[in-house]
Amino acid sequence: MSDSAPRDPVSAATTEPRFVRVALVTVALTFLTLFLFVPLAAVFYEALRKGIGVYLAAIADPYALAAIRLTLLSVVFAVPLNMAFGVTAAWAIAKFEFRGKSVLITLIDLPFAVSPVIAGMIYVLLFGAQGWLGPWLGAHDIKIIFAVPGIVLATVFVTVPFIARELIPLMQAQGTDEEEAALVLGADGWLTFWRITLPNIRWGLLYGVVLCTARAMGEFGAVSVVSGHIRGLTNTLPLHVEILYNEYQFAAAFACASLLTFLALVMLAFKALIERRALRQRRSALAMETSS
Amino acid sequence: MTPRFRHPSVLPGFGLTLGFAVGYLSLIVLIPLTMAFLRALDLSWDQFWQAVAAPRVIASYRLTFGAAFLAAAFNTVFGLIVAWVLVRYRFPGQRLVDALVDLPFALPTAVAGITLATLYSSNGWIGQYLKPFGIKIAFTPLGVIVALVFISLPFVVRTVQPVLEDLEAEVEEAAASLGAGRWQIFRRVIFPAVRPALLTGFTLAFARAIGEYGSVIFIAGNLPMVSEITPLLIVGKLEQYDYGGAAAVSVVMLIISFILLLLINLLQRSSQARSSGEVAA
C-alpha cells in the first residue's frame, strides 16, 4: 500500500508514523467494506443467483414494468416542480433582502427533518377517505390517496429541499453584479435570467437535479403510506421490491433492486463528475466576492 | 406584500419569485404539516394520552431514538476516521472509495433494507460469522442499529471532510516546532477545529436516522415492544384508520426530535465558542 502523505515535503512532524497510517486506512476500509461494499456486491449477487433467465423475467414482468413506469412518472413530476421552486426561491433569497428570510430558509429544510412516514401521513389526513377533504373528493370522484396523484405528491414533498439547497448558497455567493450590469445594458429580466444567471448556476442546478432524481426514484416510506400497494396501478419500483421480498421471491426482488442500485450508481457517477465543476463555479464566485 | 429592502434592488421578479416559492412551500409542506397538528388537537386529552403513552408506543420511542443515537455516535467515530483517511492519506482506489461514500444517499432505502436483512441473517454472508459468537443482528434491535448506520453513514464524512481539507498546515507545523507530539497536535489543534463539523454531522445523521423507515422494517423483525420503530407504529395506526392516533404519535415524535436537535444546536454553539476561545488563547 503506497500511503505517503499528500503534503509530502512536510517532515514527519505533521504526519503520523507509518503503522498508524496503515492502521487507520485499514480501519476505515474495513468499516466501509462491511457497511457499503459488501451490501453493494450482495445486491448484484443475489439478483443473478438464480441465473440470468430469472433475472430478465423478473424485470420484464408486467407488474415490474408498470412499477418502473410509475417511478419514472413521479420523477418526471417531482424534478421539474422542485426545480421551479428551487430557482424561484433561490432568486428571491439570494438577490433580495427581506424580512423573514432566515425563517424561509429554515422552512425549506423542513422536509429533511420530517420522517417520510409522517410526510405520507399528512396527505392521508388531508385527502384520505376520512381526511379533511375526503368527503368532497369522494363526492367529485377524485382519488388522490391510493392513487397516482398521492404518490406524486408524496415524492414531491420529500424532494422539495434538494435543488433549492444547492442554489441558495451558490447564488448568494455570486451576488447581483452581473445581473445588474445586464439590466443597465438594456436586457429585460427574462433575458438576464437566461443569459446571465442560468449559465452561472448551471452546474449547481444540475447537481441538485441529480440529488433530487436519486431521492425521487428511491423514496419508500412516504410513497408506501399513500400508495395502497395496488399492483400494476400504484406500485413504484421500491414498493414492488418490498412486495416481492415479502412473498419470498428473493431473486426477483433483488433483480428489481439491482436495477435501482444500478441507477443509484449512475447518479453517483454523475454526481462525482458534476461536483468538481460545481465546486469550481462556487469557488470562482467566492473569489470574485472577496476580491470586489 | 410590501417588501422592505435593506438595499433597494434594480433586479426584477422579487414579487413573482417570492410569491411562487412561498405559495409552493405552503401548499406542499406547511399547510399539510399543520393539518397533522390540528388532527392531533381534535383528540381529547385522554385519547391523546392513550395514543402517545401506551407501553408499546413508549417502547418504540426508546428504540427509535436510542438506536438513532447509537448509530449516529458510531458513525461519528468511524466517519471521522474515514474523512481523515480520505483527506490525509493516499491509497489505491481512493477516488472510487470517496465517490462510493455517498451510496447510502443514492440507494433506495428499501434496497438497503432487503440487502442488509439478507447479509445479517443467520445464514447470510456476514451473519453466519457472528452466529457462533451468539450475536444475532437481523430481526433484533441490533438490526435496527445496523440499518441506521448504513443510511446515515455519509453525513459525518461529508461534513468533516471539507473542514479537514481547509485546515492550514502551518498551524500544525507551528505546534510541531513548539515541541508538540502528533497525538497532542491532534487533540489540541486538529480536534477542536473539526469538533463543530463533527457535531453537525452527528446531528444530521441523528435526525435522518430518527425518521428512517424503509431500510429498518426489513431487518428489524418488527416485534412489538422489542424491535418496532415509531414510524412503523404510525403506519400501523394509519392502516387501521386511526388517523387521530397516528397524528398524535407523529406530533410527539416531531416535538421530541425538535427538542433534541435544539439541544444539540446549543451544545454546538458552546463548542464553537470554546473552539474559538482555544484558538485565541
Chai-1 contact restraints between the chains, C-beta under 6 A:
chainA,res_idxA,chainB,res_idxB,connection_type,confidence,min_distance_angstrom,max_distance_angstrom,comment,restraint_id
A,M1,B,F91,contact,1.0,0.0,6.0,A-B,restraint_1
A,D3,B,Y89,contact,1.0,0.0,6.0,A-B,restraint_2
A,D3,B,F91,contact,1.0,0.0,6.0,A-B,restraint_3
A,R7,B,A169,contact,1.0,0.0,6.0,A-B,restraint_4
A,A13,B,A176,contact,1.0,0.0,6.0,A-B,restraint_5
A,T14,B,E172,contact,1.0,0.0,6.0,A-B,restraint_6
A,T14,B,E173,contact,1.0,0.0,6.0,A-B,restraint_7
A,T14,B,A176,contact,1.0,0.0,6.0,A-B,restraint_8
A,E16,B,R182,contact,1.0,0.0,6.0,A-B,restraint_9
A,R21,B,Y89,contact,1.0,0.0,6.0,A-B,restraint_10
A,L24,B,I81,contact,1.0,0.0,6.0,A-B,restraint_11
A,L24,B,V85,contact,1.0,0.0,6.0,A-B,restraint_12
A,V25,B,V85,contact,1.0,0.0,6.0,A-B,restraint_13
A,V25,B,Y89,contact,1.0,0.0,6.0,A-B,restraint_14
A,V25,B,F91,contact,1.0,0.0,6.0,A-B,restraint_15
A,V27,B,I81,contact,1.0,0.0,6.0,A-B,restraint_16
A,A28,B,I81,contact,1.0,0.0,6.0,A-B,restraint_17
A,A28,B,V82,contact,1.0,0.0,6.0,A-B,restraint_18
A,A28,B,V85,contact,1.0,0.0,6.0,A-B,restraint_19
A,F31,B,F78,contact,1.0,0.0,6.0,A-B,restraint_20
A,F35,B,F150,contact,1.0,0.0,6.0,A-B,restraint_21
A,L36,B,L103,contact,1.0,0.0,6.0,A-B,restraint_22
A,P39,B,T115,contact,1.0,0.0,6.0,A-B,restraint_23
A,A42,B,T115,contact,1.0,0.0,6.0,A-B,restraint_24
A,A42,B,L119,contact,1.0,0.0,6.0,A-B,restraint_25
A,V43,B,T115,contact,1.0,0.0,6.0,A-B,restraint_26
A,F85,B,Y24,contact,1.0,0.0,6.0,A-B,restraint_27
A,T88,B,T17,contact,1.0,0.0,6.0,A-B,restraint_28
A,T88,B,F20,contact,1.0,0.0,6.0,A-B,restraint_29
A,T88,B,A21,contact,1.0,0.0,6.0,A-B,restraint_30
A,A89,B,A21,contact,1.0,0.0,6.0,A-B,restraint_31
A,W91,B,T17,contact,1.0,0.0,6.0,A-B,restraint_32
A,A92,B,T17,contact,1.0,0.0,6.0,A-B,restraint_33
A,A92,B,L18,contact,1.0,0.0,6.0,A-B,restraint_34
A,A92,B,A21,contact,1.0,0.0,6.0,A-B,restraint_35
A,K95,B,L11,contact,1.0,0.0,6.0,A-B,restraint_36
A,F96,B,S9,contact,1.0,0.0,6.0,A-B,restraint_37
A,F96,B,F14,contact,1.0,0.0,6.0,A-B,restraint_38
A,E97,B,F5,contact,1.0,0.0,6.0,A-B,restraint_39
A,E97,B,R6,contact,1.0,0.0,6.0,A-B,restraint_40
A,E97,B,H7,contact,1.0,0.0,6.0,A-B,restraint_41
A,F98,B,P3,contact,1.0,0.0,6.0,A-B,restraint_42
A,L110,B,V29,contact,1.0,0.0,6.0,A-B,restraint_43
A,A113,B,A207,contact,1.0,0.0,6.0,A-B,restraint_44
A,S115,B,G211,contact,1.0,0.0,6.0,A-B,restraint_45
A,S115,B,P231,contact,1.0,0.0,6.0,A-B,restraint_46
A,P116,B,Y213,contact,1.0,0.0,6.0,A-B,restraint_47
A,V117,B,Y213,contact,1.0,0.0,6.0,A-B,restraint_48
A,V117,B,P231,contact,1.0,0.0,6.0,A-B,restraint_49
A,V117,B,I234,contact,1.0,0.0,6.0,A-B,restraint_50
A,V117,B,V235,contact,1.0,0.0,6.0,A-B,restraint_51
A,I118,B,S250,contact,1.0,0.0,6.0,A-B,restraint_52
A,M121,B,L238,contact,1.0,0.0,6.0,A-B,restraint_53
A,M121,B,A246,contact,1.0,0.0,6.0,A-B,restraint_54
A,I122,B,P32,contact,1.0,0.0,6.0,A-B,restraint_55
A,I122,B,L33,contact,1.0,0.0,6.0,A-B,restraint_56
A,I122,B,M35,contact,1.0,0.0,6.0,A-B,restraint_57
A,I122,B,A36,contact,1.0,0.0,6.0,A-B,restraint_58
A,V124,B,L238,contact,1.0,0.0,6.0,A-B,restraint_59
A,L125,B,M35,contact,1.0,0.0,6.0,A-B,restraint_60
A,L125,B,R39,contact,1.0,0.0,6.0,A-B,restraint_61
A,L125,B,Y243,contact,1.0,0.0,6.0,A-B,restraint_62
A,L126,B,P32,contact,1.0,0.0,6.0,A-B,restraint_63
A,L126,B,M35,contact,1.0,0.0,6.0,A-B,restraint_64
A,Q130,B,Y243,contact,1.0,0.0,6.0,A-B,restraint_65
A,V156,B,I28,contact,1.0,0.0,6.0,A-B,restraint_66
A,F157,B,I28,contact,1.0,0.0,6.0,A-B,restraint_67
A,T176,B,L11,contact,1.0,0.0,6.0,A-B,restraint_68
A,E179,B,L11,contact,1.0,0.0,6.0,A-B,restraint_69
A,E180,B,V10,contact,1.0,0.0,6.0,A-B,restraint_70
A,L183,B,V10,contact,1.0,0.0,6.0,A-B,restraint_71
A,G189,B,P12,contact,1.0,0.0,6.0,A-B,restraint_72
A,G189,B,G13,contact,1.0,0.0,6.0,A-B,restraint_73
A,A214,B,A106,contact,1.0,0.0,6.0,A-B,restraint_74
A,G218,B,P108,contact,1.0,0.0,6.0,A-B,restraint_75
A,F220,B,T109,contact,1.0,0.0,6.0,A-B,restraint_76
A,F220,B,A110,contact,1.0,0.0,6.0,A-B,restraint_77
A,F220,B,G214,contact,1.0,0.0,6.0,A-B,restraint_78
A,G221,B,Y213,contact,1.0,0.0,6.0,A-B,restraint_79
A,G221,B,G214,contact,1.0,0.0,6.0,A-B,restraint_80
A,P238,B,P108,contact,1.0,0.0,6.0,A-B,restraint_81
A,P238,B,A110,contact,1.0,0.0,6.0,A-B,restraint_82
A,V241,B,A110,contact,1.0,0.0,6.0,A-B,restraint_83
A,E242,B,A110,contact,1.0,0.0,6.0,A-B,restraint_84
A,Y245,B,I114,contact,1.0,0.0,6.0,A-B,restraint_85
A,A253,B,I114,contact,1.0,0.0,6.0,A-B,restraint_86
A,A257,B,V111,contact,1.0,0.0,6.0,A-B,restraint_87
A,L260,B,P108,contact,1.0,0.0,6.0,A-B,restraint_88
A,L260,B,V111,contact,1.0,0.0,6.0,A-B,restraint_89
A,T261,B,V111,contact,1.0,0.0,6.0,A-B,restraint_90
A,A264,B,A106,contact,1.0,0.0,6.0,A-B,restraint_91
A,A264,B,L107,contact,1.0,0.0,6.0,A-B,restraint_92
A,M267,B,A106,contact,1.0,0.0,6.0,A-B,restraint_93
A,L268,B,A99,contact,1.0,0.0,6.0,A-B,restraint_94
A,L268,B,D102,contact,1.0,0.0,6.0,A-B,restraint_95
A,L268,B,A106,contact,1.0,0.0,6.0,A-B,restraint_96
A,A272,B,A99,contact,1.0,0.0,6.0,A-B,restraint_97
